[in-house]
Amino acid sequence: MLPRLFVAYGVLLFLGTSLLTFEFADETVPILAHPQARTTVIAVGDILLGRSLGALMEESGDYTIPFTGMKQELVSADIAFGNLEGPFCGEAPYPTAGMVFRVHPEAVAGLVDAGFDILSVANNHFENGGDACMRFSLEHLREAGIATAGAGVTYEQAHSPAILERHRVRFAFLGYTYALRNDTPDSTHPVISGRNPENVRRDVAAALQRADVVIVSLHDGTEYTERVSAETIEFTHAAIDAGAAVVLGHHPHVPQRVEHYRDGWIFYSLGNFVFQQYTPASTRVALAARLTFAGARLARVEALPVVIELHSHPRLATAEEATEILKIIGLESPLLWPPEEVALELRPARETRLPRSFH
């Protein structure tokens, strides 16, 4: 028995995993190693802080209004991500209706209070205020301590990752959209990076030289439908093929399916989050993606159903509501991927084998 213990100990040191088991003649004995640090990323969809919501927040002086129902989930995560629809502009006008989104600078306080760490600004509304508002927004968010992905003053900045370090693991975020703007290396104007499979392959490969995990954001797809377009699939698969761990989609304003593709996960559309839409009814439900990493390894994937109340006020769905939301995208449970080693930690020592479940 003693030689076997020495062999097991050597294998444990070599692999460095959270939990290993070794078969002996009469029983299975768990051997615990030092657990890897866990990092939680929570991601939500489209955030619009303008229109009548912007006016309401300005009149009340309270810019936290839309986030109170989800604040606990956002601030408890190590990294909170969302897609910012509409730029901050240093000067009026700030329309209270219509499709031109310009946001009062003070509204950034709500994002800070809610705990957002990183925002994609690669979308079809970030350029609504022209070059001046794009430049102002990037600087305004940086000064507030919120990183951005998908746009920049230069082409290089737009295609470079925002890197956040948590527990000694470097997470790189890249952003893209169908609504590219000045997306050429010789541009002298601010750039929004476009949905281009060749570019995302290059950018992901470059990001992996600087980071341990790459997460890609994509603002793309057909609005108000559960159908995922061929162009979206081509791009997201290219991102995963290049080494991205996850692709986070938004723009359709409704939730769409989740795909486990090769070694990565794709949320084709998280739907709205803070966005003033009331019809069709599917625009008032959404998903939040919760990703748990063990070190640099993606260890758990969850799709949390969200309900959006009046005045763009999102909250987690009740159990009954969640069941109906998940049915829309063909899921039976918010937990898409319960990893074997995490499940093992919650079971008695002798129960060492659990089935993986994929929905």
C-alpha positions as CSV (number, residue, x, y, z in Angstrom):
1,M,0.0,0.0,0.0
2,L,2.8,2.4,0.8
3,P,4.3,2.6,-2.7
4,R,0.9,3.3,-4.1
5,L,0.5,6.3,-1.8
6,F,3.9,7.7,-3.0
7,V,2.8,7.4,-6.6
8,A,-0.5,9.1,-5.9
9,Y,1.2,11.9,-4.1
10,G,3.5,12.5,-7.0
11,V,0.7,12.6,-9.5
12,L,-1.2,15.0,-7.3
13,L,1.8,17.4,-7.2
14,F,2.2,17.2,-11.0
15,L,-1.4,17.9,-11.9
16,G,-2.3,20.5,-9.3
17,T,-6.0,20.0,-9.6
18,S,-8.6,20.8,-7.0
19,L,-9.7,17.3,-6.3
20,L,-8.3,14.0,-7.4
21,T,-9.4,10.4,-6.6
22,F,-7.4,7.2,-6.8
23,E,-8.7,3.7,-7.1
24,F,-7.5,1.1,-4.6
25,A,-8.3,-2.6,-4.5
26,D,-11.1,-2.1,-1.9
27,E,-12.2,1.5,-2.0
28,T,-11.9,4.9,-3.6
29,V,-10.0,7.5,-1.5
30,P,-10.2,11.2,-2.2
31,I,-7.0,13.2,-2.0
32,L,-7.5,17.0,-1.6
33,A,-5.1,19.5,-3.0
34,H,-5.0,23.3,-2.5
35,P,-8.1,24.6,-4.3
36,Q,-7.5,26.9,-7.2
37,A,-8.8,30.5,-6.8
38,R,-12.3,30.9,-8.1
39,T,-13.2,33.9,-10.2
40,T,-16.8,34.7,-11.1
41,V,-17.7,36.8,-14.2
42,I,-21.3,38.0,-14.6
43,A,-22.4,39.3,-18.0
44,V,-25.6,41.1,-19.0
45,G,-26.9,42.5,-22.2
46,D,-27.9,46.0,-23.5
47,I,-27.7,49.0,-21.2
48,L,-29.4,52.3,-22.3
49,L,-29.2,55.1,-19.7
50,G,-30.8,57.7,-21.9
51,R,-34.3,58.5,-23.2
52,S,-37.0,59.0,-20.5
53,L,-35.0,56.9,-18.0
54,G,-32.2,59.3,-18.3
55,A,-34.6,62.2,-17.6
56,L,-36.0,60.4,-14.6
57,M,-32.6,59.8,-13.1
58,E,-31.5,63.4,-13.7
59,E,-34.7,64.8,-12.1
60,S,-34.4,62.5,-9.1
61,G,-30.6,62.9,-8.8
62,D,-30.5,59.1,-8.4
63,Y,-28.6,57.3,-11.1
64,T,-28.8,53.9,-9.3
65,I,-32.5,53.4,-10.1
66,P,-32.3,50.8,-12.8
67,F,-29.7,48.6,-11.1
68,T,-31.1,48.1,-7.6
69,G,-32.8,44.8,-8.5
70,M,-29.6,43.2,-9.7
71,K,-27.0,45.0,-7.7
72,Q,-26.2,42.1,-5.4
73,E,-25.5,39.8,-8.3
74,L,-23.3,42.4,-10.0
75,V,-21.2,43.5,-7.0
76,S,-20.7,40.0,-5.7
77,A,-19.0,38.9,-9.0
78,D,-15.3,39.4,-9.4
79,I,-16.0,40.9,-12.9
80,A,-19.2,42.5,-14.1
81,F,-19.7,43.0,-17.8
82,G,-22.4,44.7,-19.9
83,N,-23.0,46.3,-23.3
84,L,-23.3,50.1,-23.2
85,E,-25.8,51.3,-25.8
86,G,-25.4,55.0,-26.4
87,P,-22.4,57.3,-25.6
88,F,-21.9,59.7,-22.7
89,C,-21.9,63.2,-24.1
90,G,-20.4,66.3,-22.4
91,E,-23.0,68.6,-23.8
92,A,-26.7,68.5,-24.6
93,P,-29.0,67.5,-26.2
94,Y,-30.0,64.4,-24.3
95,P,-33.1,63.2,-26.2
96,T,-35.9,61.6,-24.1
97,A,-37.3,59.7,-27.1
98,G,-36.3,58.4,-30.5
99,M,-33.4,56.3,-31.8
100,V,-30.5,58.7,-31.2
101,F,-29.0,57.8,-27.8
102,R,-27.0,60.5,-26.0
103,V,-26.5,60.0,-22.3
104,H,-25.8,62.5,-19.5
105,P,-22.3,62.1,-18.1
106,E,-23.6,61.8,-14.5
107,A,-25.3,58.5,-15.3
108,V,-21.9,56.8,-15.1
109,A,-22.4,56.9,-11.3
110,G,-25.1,54.2,-11.6
111,L,-22.7,51.9,-13.5
112,V,-20.0,52.4,-10.8
113,D,-22.4,51.8,-7.9
114,A,-23.7,48.7,-9.6
115,G,-20.2,47.3,-9.8
116,F,-19.5,47.2,-13.5
117,D,-15.9,46.6,-14.3
118,I,-15.9,46.3,-18.1
119,L,-18.3,47.5,-20.9
120,S,-18.4,46.7,-24.5
121,V,-18.9,49.9,-26.6
122,A,-18.9,48.1,-29.9
123,N,-22.5,48.6,-31.0
124,N,-24.7,50.5,-33.4
125,H,-25.5,53.4,-31.0
126,F,-22.1,54.2,-29.5
127,E,-21.4,56.6,-32.5
128,N,-24.7,58.4,-32.0
129,G,-22.9,61.5,-30.8
130,G,-20.2,61.5,-33.4
131,D,-16.5,61.5,-32.8
132,A,-16.7,64.0,-29.9
133,C,-19.0,61.8,-27.8
134,M,-17.0,58.7,-28.5
135,R,-13.8,60.3,-27.3
136,F,-15.6,61.8,-24.3
137,S,-17.2,58.4,-23.4
138,L,-13.9,56.5,-23.5
139,E,-12.2,59.0,-21.3
140,H,-15.2,59.4,-19.0
141,L,-15.5,55.6,-18.4
142,R,-11.7,55.3,-17.9
143,E,-11.8,58.1,-15.2
144,A,-14.6,56.2,-13.5
145,G,-12.6,53.1,-13.3
146,I,-14.6,51.1,-15.9
147,A,-12.7,49.4,-18.8
148,T,-14.0,49.4,-22.3
149,A,-13.7,47.0,-25.2
150,G,-14.5,47.2,-28.9
151,A,-13.8,50.9,-29.7
152,G,-10.9,53.3,-29.4
153,V,-9.5,56.5,-30.5
154,T,-7.3,54.5,-32.9
155,Y,-7.7,51.2,-34.8
156,E,-5.1,49.6,-32.5
157,Q,-7.0,50.6,-29.4
158,A,-10.3,49.3,-30.7
159,H,-8.8,45.9,-31.5
160,S,-6.6,45.6,-28.3
161,P,-8.1,43.8,-25.3
162,A,-9.1,45.3,-22.0
163,I,-7.2,43.1,-19.5
164,L,-8.5,42.7,-15.9
165,E,-6.5,40.7,-13.4
166,R,-8.3,38.7,-10.7
167,H,-6.6,36.2,-8.4
168,R,-3.5,36.4,-10.5
169,V,-5.4,35.4,-13.6
170,R,-5.5,37.8,-16.6
171,F,-8.9,38.1,-18.3
172,A,-8.9,39.8,-21.7
173,F,-12.1,41.3,-23.2
174,L,-12.6,42.1,-26.9
175,G,-15.6,43.7,-28.5
176,Y,-17.1,43.6,-32.0
177,T,-20.3,44.6,-33.9
178,Y,-22.0,44.4,-37.2
179,A,-22.1,48.2,-37.1
180,L,-18.4,48.9,-37.6
181,R,-17.1,52.4,-37.9
182,N,-13.8,53.6,-39.4
183,D,-12.5,50.0,-38.9
184,T,-9.3,50.4,-40.9
185,P,-5.7,50.7,-39.7
186,D,-5.2,54.1,-41.3
187,S,-8.3,55.7,-39.8
188,T,-7.8,59.2,-38.3
189,H,-11.2,59.0,-36.5
190,P,-12.4,56.9,-33.6
191,V,-12.9,53.3,-34.5
192,I,-15.6,50.7,-33.6
193,S,-14.4,47.2,-34.4
194,G,-16.5,45.2,-36.9
195,R,-17.7,41.6,-37.1
196,N,-14.9,40.1,-39.1
197,P,-13.9,36.4,-38.6
198,E,-10.3,37.0,-39.8
199,N,-9.9,40.0,-37.4
200,V,-11.2,38.1,-34.4
201,R,-8.9,35.2,-35.0
202,R,-5.9,37.6,-35.1
203,D,-7.1,39.6,-32.1
204,V,-7.8,36.6,-29.9
205,A,-4.4,35.0,-30.8
206,A,-2.7,38.3,-29.9
207,A,-4.7,38.6,-26.6
208,L,-3.6,35.1,-25.6
209,Q,0.0,36.4,-25.7
210,R,-0.9,38.8,-22.9
211,A,-3.7,37.1,-21.0
212,D,-4.8,33.7,-19.7
213,V,-8.5,33.9,-20.6
214,V,-10.1,35.7,-23.6
215,I,-13.8,36.6,-23.6
216,V,-15.3,38.1,-26.8
217,S,-18.4,40.4,-26.9
218,L,-20.5,40.5,-30.1
219,H,-23.3,43.0,-30.8
220,D,-25.0,41.3,-33.8
221,G,-27.9,39.3,-35.0
222,T,-31.5,39.7,-36.2
223,E,-33.6,41.7,-33.8
224,Y,-36.7,40.2,-32.0
225,T,-36.2,36.7,-33.2
226,E,-34.9,33.5,-31.6
227,R,-33.2,32.5,-34.8
228,V,-29.4,32.9,-34.9
229,S,-28.0,34.2,-38.2
230,A,-25.4,32.3,-40.2
231,E,-23.0,35.4,-40.0
232,T,-23.2,35.4,-36.2
233,I,-22.5,31.7,-36.1
234,E,-19.5,32.0,-38.4
235,F,-18.0,34.8,-36.3
236,T,-18.6,33.2,-32.9
237,H,-17.1,29.9,-34.0
238,A,-14.1,31.7,-35.4
239,A,-13.6,33.3,-32.0
240,I,-13.8,30.0,-30.1
241,D,-11.6,28.2,-32.7
242,A,-8.9,30.9,-32.1
243,G,-8.9,30.2,-28.3
244,A,-11.6,32.4,-26.8
245,A,-13.3,30.8,-23.8
246,V,-16.7,32.5,-24.1
247,V,-18.6,34.7,-26.6
248,L,-21.2,37.0,-25.1
249,G,-23.8,38.1,-27.6
250,H,-26.4,41.0,-27.6
251,H,-28.4,43.2,-30.0
252,P,-31.4,41.1,-30.8
253,H,-33.2,42.5,-27.7
254,V,-34.5,39.0,-26.9
255,P,-32.7,36.0,-25.4
256,Q,-31.3,33.4,-27.8
257,R,-29.9,29.9,-27.4
258,V,-26.7,29.0,-25.7
259,E,-24.2,26.7,-27.5
260,H,-21.3,24.6,-26.2
261,Y,-18.9,24.6,-29.2
262,R,-15.7,22.7,-28.9
263,D,-14.0,24.0,-25.7
264,G,-16.0,27.2,-25.5
265,W,-19.4,28.6,-24.8
266,I,-21.5,31.0,-26.8
267,F,-24.4,33.0,-25.5
268,Y,-25.9,34.1,-28.8
269,S,-28.0,36.8,-27.2
270,L,-28.3,37.9,-23.5
271,G,-31.2,40.2,-24.6
272,N,-31.9,43.5,-22.9
273,F,-30.9,44.5,-19.4
274,V,-31.6,48.2,-18.9
275,F,-33.5,49.1,-22.1
276,Q,-36.9,50.8,-22.5
277,Q,-38.8,48.3,-24.6
278,Y,-42.2,46.9,-23.7
279,T,-43.3,45.1,-26.9
280,P,-43.0,42.4,-27.9
281,A,-43.2,40.7,-24.5
282,S,-40.0,38.8,-25.2
283,T,-38.0,42.1,-24.9
284,R,-38.9,42.2,-21.1
285,V,-37.1,38.9,-20.3
286,A,-33.4,38.3,-20.6
287,L,-30.4,36.3,-19.5
288,A,-27.4,37.0,-17.3
289,A,-24.4,34.7,-17.9
290,R,-22.5,33.7,-14.8
291,L,-19.1,32.1,-15.5
292,T,-17.0,30.5,-12.8
293,F,-13.3,30.0,-13.5
294,A,-10.9,27.8,-11.5
295,G,-7.7,29.5,-12.2
296,A,-7.8,30.1,-15.9
297,R,-10.1,27.1,-16.5
298,L,-13.8,27.6,-17.1
299,A,-15.4,25.5,-14.5
300,R,-19.1,26.4,-14.4
301,V,-21.5,28.0,-16.9
302,E,-24.9,29.3,-15.9
303,A,-27.7,31.2,-17.7
304,L,-29.7,33.1,-15.1
305,P,-33.2,34.2,-16.3
306,V,-34.0,37.9,-15.8
307,V,-37.3,39.8,-15.8
308,I,-37.2,43.6,-16.7
309,E,-39.8,45.6,-14.9
310,L,-41.2,49.1,-15.7
311,H,-38.6,51.9,-16.1
312,S,-35.9,49.4,-17.2
313,H,-35.6,47.7,-13.8
314,P,-34.1,44.2,-14.2
315,R,-34.3,41.5,-11.5
316,L,-33.7,37.8,-11.3
317,A,-36.7,35.8,-12.3
318,T,-38.7,33.8,-9.8
319,A,-38.6,30.0,-10.2
320,E,-41.9,29.9,-12.1
321,E,-40.8,32.8,-14.4
322,A,-37.4,31.2,-14.9
323,T,-38.9,28.0,-16.2
324,E,-40.9,29.9,-18.9
325,I,-37.9,32.0,-19.9
326,L,-35.6,29.0,-20.2
327,K,-38.1,27.2,-22.4
328,I,-37.8,30.0,-25.0
329,I,-34.2,29.0,-25.6
330,G,-34.6,25.3,-25.1
331,L,-33.1,24.9,-21.6
332,E,-34.4,23.0,-18.6
333,S,-32.1,24.4,-16.0
334,P,-30.0,27.6,-15.5
335,L,-27.0,25.4,-14.8
336,L,-25.7,24.5,-18.2
337,W,-22.5,22.9,-17.2
338,P,-22.0,21.5,-13.6
339,P,-18.3,20.4,-13.7
340,E,-17.5,17.1,-12.3
341,E,-14.9,18.3,-9.8
342,V,-17.1,21.0,-8.4
343,A,-20.0,18.5,-7.9
344,L,-17.6,16.1,-6.3
345,E,-16.7,18.6,-3.6
346,L,-20.4,18.7,-2.6
347,R,-20.9,14.9,-2.3
348,P,-19.7,12.3,0.2
349,A,-16.1,11.2,-0.2
350,R,-16.9,7.7,-1.6
351,E,-19.3,9.0,-4.3
352,T,-16.6,9.9,-6.8
353,R,-18.3,9.6,-10.2
354,L,-21.1,12.0,-11.4
355,P,-22.6,12.3,-14.9
356,R,-22.0,15.5,-16.8
357,S,-25.2,17.1,-17.9
358,F,-25.6,19.3,-20.9
359,H,-28.9,21.0,-21.8
